[in-house]
Structures are given as C-alpha cells and as structure tokens.
Amino acid sequence: MTNLIVATLPENQTLGQHLAAALGAEQIGLEIRPFPDEETYLRFDGPVAGKLVVIVCSLDRPDRKFLPLAFAAATARELGASGVGLVAPYLAYMRQDRRFKPGEAVTSTQFARLLSSQIDWLVTVDPHLHRHKSLGDIYTAPVRVAHAAPLISNWIKSEVDRPLLLGPDSESEQWVAAVARASGAPFAVMSKIRRGDRDVEVSLPALDQWRDRTPVLVDDIASTARTMIEGVKRLRAVRMAAPVCIAVHGIFAGDAYDALRAAGAERIVTLNTIPHKSNAIDVTPLLAEAVREVVT
C-alpha cells in the first residue's frame, strides 16, 4: 500500500516495523524529545504530504503519551497528509464508564471525545468494554476492533498439553468459551469479588474432573494482575498443576509481573499489544487486516 506511511511513537518501534512490512508501507521516523522544561519537541523525519499517515501508539500509561500523539496527528495534517489514522493496540480509559460517586469524571467518554478529535480512524485490539456495548457508543471516529481469541486459541493448541481454560468471572464466560472451543479444551469460570484495585477475592469452581489437565488462566487485561495472582494461589492450594497465565494486554503495574511469577505461575504469556518480556503472541496480522479494512 504505497500511499501509507507508518509513523511510530516511542516504545512501539518493533511493532511499527512489523506493521509497515505487513502493509507494504513506508516507515518514517519521529523525533520526540523533551525540552528542558519538559515540553515536547516533535519532528517528522521525512515528507508526509499527500500520504495517509498511520500512527502506531499503544496507549498504556496514556497520560504521558497523549500529547505527543496529538502533536504528531496535528503536525501530519499541517504538513499535508491526506489523513491520519491511529493504531492503538491497547486502548486506555475504558474503566471509568459511569459516575460511581458524585463529582467523578466519566473518563471513558471524555477521553473518547479527545482522541476522536485528533484522528480520522482508530484500530485497536479487544478494548475493555463493560457498560458500553461498542466503541461506537463513545467514539465519533470510525473504529475497527481486532479480536485476539483465535490467536490465543492457536497458541494454546500448540504450546499447552491437555489445557483447562479458566476465566476470571462470569462476565468473561462467553469469551473464554469461544477460546476454549477453538482450542479444543474444556473451560470453567472462577468467581471474583473486587473490593479495590489490589483487593480481589477469587473462588474456584469444582475441578476434580480435570485434575489431569494444565490450568490456563485467560483474561483480557493484567494490570495489577491481582485476579490472576489469587487464581494461581487457589489452584496451587488445591494441588493443581502450575498454571499458564495468558492476558491480551499485559500492563503489569508496579511489581505485578514478579508477584504473579512468585504466586506459582508456570508461564506468563501476553500479546504484543504492549511491549513486555512476556510477549509471545504477535498481533501484527490482525492489525494489518484491520488497517486494510478501514482504508479501502
């Protein structure tokens, strides 16, 4: 696709290179650095006039990323780009989707308005939809959502012997069932009570009939990873095999990754929506397909 230029913000260079190759697109450098007063300097390292600029920026830790992203989008337009799209494999600010207490900001809708105003379209992977039925409920920019379940199923089939899939709660059942069906494995769901960001209580279903299987905990996001940590502890307490933990988006805030390892996880696997040493499943083909759909 010769009309496309892929521009990658910091921390996403490898994914940007792979996406440009998959799309047959040119990749252009972005120089981004702070001034001494911590304002942002940004420069495109090449011409973008007449081109569709695809910015690659996963939006974990979004507060420090949003302004450079907005500056890049605005600068591309000022330099004559025919359009500006965003590939954000992880999409932030989906958690606060209602006003739970008086005076709270509903940041999911506010961030959606801010981001939509900067771009012509958005591609992302499995956003954390809860009370919103779709991203179109809050985003005015056209959106394409890539679904990671087939990639996870294929990885489980090739890497895990006699798996038993476990979802974190009843809300995950439909998604976990689809992953399990495609991987040819049984599944069950745990029960979860969340009292705070790092205070989670997990209960296991009856597992006696599956004691000869390898538990595979699957979730969309591992942020504090407390749900997975508590699930691993419960599984080890009932003498199940050391579980494999799979998350679509591995944020791993603070010491979350080390704590999950210490709890007794056999292996921790994420998709490369957020760069991390646990990345083992490549979403590039999904992203490339979604970009082709939105630009044709």
Buried (B, 14 or more C-beta within 10 A) or exposed (E): BEEBBBBBBEBBBEBBBBBBEBBEBBBBEBEBEEEEEEEBEBEBEBEBEEBBBBBBBBBBEBEEBBEBBBBBBEBBBEBEBBBBBBBBBBBBBBEBBEEEEEEEEBBBBEBBEEBBEBBBBBBBBBBBBEEBEEBEEBBEBBBBBBBBBEBBBEBBEEBBEEBBBBBBBEEBBEBBBBBBBBBEBBBBBBEBEBEEEBEBEBEBEEBEEBEEBBBBBBBBBBBBBBBBBBBBEBBBEEEBBBBBBBBBBBBBBEEBBEBBBEBBBBBBBBBBBBBBEBBBBBBBEBBBBBBBEBBE
